[in-house]
Structures are given as C-alpha cells and as structure tokens.
C-alpha cells in the first residue's frame, strides 16, 4: 500500500497482509483499518482464519501492526508492543469502532 489515503479504495483481495514472525512462520491477517500517526503507518488487523461454526462468540482477536521498513519491495510490519504507542494508536482506531461494527 503506497498511500494510506487510498485505503478505502482497495479491493477485497488487497485487504490481506502476510506477517512473518521471528520463527519464519507466515500469518495472514485481514486489514480492518489503517491510520497514520506521528509519521508512522499503522493497521488494525485480525487473523484471517476460518471461523469455527460452533463458536457463537462475538469476540475476535485484533492486533495493531506498524510499518517499520521495506526490503526487496516488501513492506515490513511489526506488532506494536510499546504500551504508550499502542494506546495512542488504539484510540485513533476506536474513533471508527462503529464503522467496523464493534461494541466497546
């Protein structure tokens, strides 16, 4: 994604990001939203796993990832683990919680 301002214009197939963890394991995430904050780009994502038909829970797991670099034309993202940074960015995403259909 070259320009976060164009996020709303992405097609469904572009709403998946693959994150490789420190063990080299790839994880697919569905992009829920994206924001820029203090010169950095962030995405709110949820794991792209098959839903369990027996699970009637409305709970889901979401993460905030941050663009941290680029390598071989691939953007590198890392999970935000700094508590202050996480809270600041989470507050930005919470402003749009109704757009995601979330109750907080």
Contact map, one row per residue, 1 for C-alpha under 8 A:
11110010000000000000000000000000000000000000000000000000000000000000000000000000000000000000000000000000
11110000000000000000000000000000000000000000000000000000000000000000000000000000000000000000000000000000
11111110000000000000000000000000000000000000000000000000000000000000000000000000000000000000000000000000
11111110000000000000000000000000011100001000000000000000000000000000000000000000000000000000000000000000
00111111000000000000000000000000000000000000000000000000000000000000000000000000000000000000000000000000
00111111110000000000000000000000000000000000000000000000000000000000000000000000000000000000000000000000
10111111110000000000000000000000110000000000000000000000000000000000000000000000000000000000000000000000
00001111110000000000000000000000000000000000000000000000000000000000000000000000000000000000000000000000
00000111111000000000000000000000000000000000000000000000000000000000000000000000000000000000000000000000
00000111111101100000000000000000000000000000000000000000000000000000000000000000000000000000000000000000
00000000111111100000000000000000000000000000000000000000000000000000000000000000000000000000000000000000
00000000011111110000000000000000000000000000000000000000000000000000000000000000000000000000000000000000
00000000001111110000000000000000000000000000000000000000000000000000000000000000000000000000000000000000
00000000011111111000000000000000000000000000000000000000000000000000000000000000000000000000000000000000
00000000011111111000000000000111000000000000000000000000000000000000000000000000000000000000000000000000
00000000000111111100000000011110000000000000000100000000000000000000000000000000000000000000000000000000
00000000000001111110000000011110000000000000000000000000000000000000000000000000000000000000000000000000
00000000000000011111000001111000000000000000000000000000000000000000000000000000000000000000000000000000
00000000000000001111100001111000000000000000000000000000000000000000000000001100000000000000000000000000
00000000000000000111111111100000000000000000000000000000000000000000000000000000000000000000000000000000
00000000000000000011111111100000000000000000000000000000000000000000000000000000000000000000000000000000
00000000000000000001111110000000000000000000000000000000000000000000000000000000000000000000000000000000
00000000000000000001111110000000000000000000000000000000000000000000000000000000000000000000000000000000
00000000000000000001111111000000000000000000000000000000000000000000000000000000000000000000000000000000
00000000000000000001111111100000000000000000000000000000000000000000000000000000000000000000000000000000
00000000000000000111100111110000000000000000000000000000000000000000000000000000000000000000000000000000
00000000000000000111100011111000000000000000001000000000000000000000000000000000000000000000000000000000
00000000000000011110000001111100000000000000001110000000000000000000000000000000000000000000000000000000
00000000000000011110000000111110000000000000111100000000000000000000000000000000000000000000000000000000
00000000000000111000000000011111000000000000111100000000000000000000000000000000000000000000000000000000
00000000000000111000000000001111110000000011110000000000000000000000000000000000000000000000000000000000
00000000000000100000000000000111110000000011110000000000000000000000000000000000000000000000000000010000
00000010000000000000000000000011111000000011100000000000000000000000000000000000000000000000100000000000
00010010000000000000000000000011111100001111000000000000000000000000000000000000000000000000000000000000
00010000000000000000000000000000111110001110000000000000000000000000000000000000000000000001100000000000
00010000000000000000000000000000011111111100000000000000000000000000000000000000000000000000000000000000
00000000000000000000000000000000001111111100000000000000000000000000000000000000000000001000000000000000
00000000000000000000000000000000000111110000000000000000000000000000000000000000000000000000000000000000
00000000000000000000000000000000000111111000000000000000000000000000000000000000000000000000000000000000
00000000000000000000000000000000000111111100000000000000000000000110000000000000000000000000000000000000
00010000000000000000000000000000011110111110000000000000000000000110000000000000000000000000000000000000
00000000000000000000000000000000011110011111000000000000000000011110000000000000000000001000000000000000
00000000000000000000000000000011111000001111100000000000000000011100000000000000000000000000000000000000
00000000000000000000000000000011110000000111110000000000000001111000000000000000000000000000100000000000
00000000000000000000000000001111100000000011111000000000000001111000000000000000000000000000000000000000
00000000000000000000000000001111000000000001111100000000000111100000000000000000000000000000000000000000
00000000000000000000000000111100000000000000111110000000000011000000000000000000000000000000000000000000
00000000000000010000000000011100000000000000011111000000000000000000000000000000000000000000000000000000
00000000000000000000000000010000000000000000001111100000000000000000000000000000000000000000000000000000
00000000000000000000000000000000000000000000000111110000000000000000000000000000000000000000000000000000
00000000000000000000000000000000000000000000000011111010000000000000000000000000000000000000000000000000
00000000000000000000000000000000000000000000000001111110000000000000000000000000000000000000000000000000
00000000000000000000000000000000000000000000000000111111000000000000000000000000000000000000000000000000
00000000000000000000000000000000000000000000000000011111000000000000000000000000000000000000000000000000
00000000000000000000000000000000000000000000000000111111100000000000000000000000000000000000000000000000
00000000000000000000000000000000000000000000000000001111110000000000000000000000000000000000000000000000
00000000000000000000000000000000000000000000000000000011111000000000000000000000000000000000000000000000
00000000000000000000000000000000000000000000000000000001111100000000000000000000000000000000000000000000
00000000000000000000000000000000000000000000000000000000111110000000000000000000000000000000000000000000
00000000000000000000000000000000000000000000010000000000011111000000000000000000000000000000000000000000
00000000000000000000000000000000000000000000011000000000001111100000000000000000000000000000000000000000
00000000000000000000000000000000000000000001111000000000000111110000000000000000000000000000000000000000
00000000000000000000000000000000000000000001110000000000000011111000000000000010000000000000000000000000
00000000000000000000000000000000000000000111100000000000000001111100000000000011000001000100000000000000
00000000000000000000000000000000000000000111100000000000000000111110000000001111000000000000000000000000
00000000000000000000000000000000000000011110000000000000000000011111000000001111000000000000000000000000
00000000000000000000000000000000000000011100000000000000000000001111100000111100000000000000000000000000
00000000000000000000000000000000000000000000000000000000000000000111110000111100000000000000000000000000
00000000000000000000000000000000000000000000000000000000000000000011111000111000000000000000000000000000
00000000000000000000000000000000000000000000000000000000000000000001111111110000000000000000000000000000
00000000000000000000000000000000000000000000000000000000000000000000111111110000000000000000000000000000
00000000000000000000000000000000000000000000000000000000000000000000011111000000000000000000000000000000
00000000000000000000000000000000000000000000000000000000000000000000011111100000000000000000000000000000
00000000000000000000000000000000000000000000000000000000000000000000011111110000000000000000000000000000
00000000000000000000000000000000000000000000000000000000000000000011111011111000000000000000000000000000
00000000000000000000000000000000000000000000000000000000000000000011111001111100000000000000000000000000
00000000000000000010000000000000000000000000000000000000000000001111100000111110000000000000000000000000
00000000000000000010000000000000000000000000000000000000000000001111000000011111000000000000000000000000
00000000000000000000000000000000000000000000000000000000000000111100000000001111100000000000000000000000
00000000000000000000000000000000000000000000000000000000000000011100000000000111110011000000000000000000
00000000000000000000000000000000000000000000000000000000000000000000000000000011111011000000000000000000
00000000000000000000000000000000000000000000000000000000000000000000000000000001111111000000000000000000
00000000000000000000000000000000000000000000000000000000000000000000000000000000111111100000000000000000
00000000000000000000000000000000000000000000000000000000000000000000000000000000011111110000000000000000
00000000000000000000000000000000000000000000000000000000000000000000000000000001111111111000000000000000
00000000000000000000000000000000000000000000000000000000000000010000000000000001111111111100000000000000
00000000000000000000000000000000000000000000000000000000000000000000000000000000001111111110000000000000
00000000000000000000000000000000000000000000000000000000000000000000000000000000000111111111000000000000
00000000000000000000000000000000000010000100000000000000000000000000000000000000000011111111100000000000
00000000000000000000000000000000000000000000000000000000000000010000000000000000000001111111110000000000
00000000000000000000000000000000000000000000000000000000000000000000000000000000000000111111111000000000
00000000000000000000000000000000001000000000000000000000000000000000000000000000000000011111111100000000
00000000000000000000000000000000101000000001000000000000000000000000000000000000000000001111111110000000
00000000000000000000000000000000000000000000000000000000000000000000000000000000000000000111111110000000
00000000000000000000000000000000000000000000000000000000000000000000000000000000000000000011111111000000
00000000000000000000000000000000000000000000000000000000000000000000000000000000000000000001111111110000
00000000000000000000000000000000000000000000000000000000000000000000000000000000000000000000111111111111
00000000000000000000000000000000000000000000000000000000000000000000000000000000000000000000001111111110
00000000000000000000000000000000000000000000000000000000000000000000000000000000000000000000000111111100
00000000000000000000000000000001000000000000000000000000000000000000000000000000000000000000000111111100
00000000000000000000000000000000000000000000000000000000000000000000000000000000000000000000000011111110
00000000000000000000000000000000000000000000000000000000000000000000000000000000000000000000000011111111
00000000000000000000000000000000000000000000000000000000000000000000000000000000000000000000000011001111
00000000000000000000000000000000000000000000000000000000000000000000000000000000000000000000000010000111
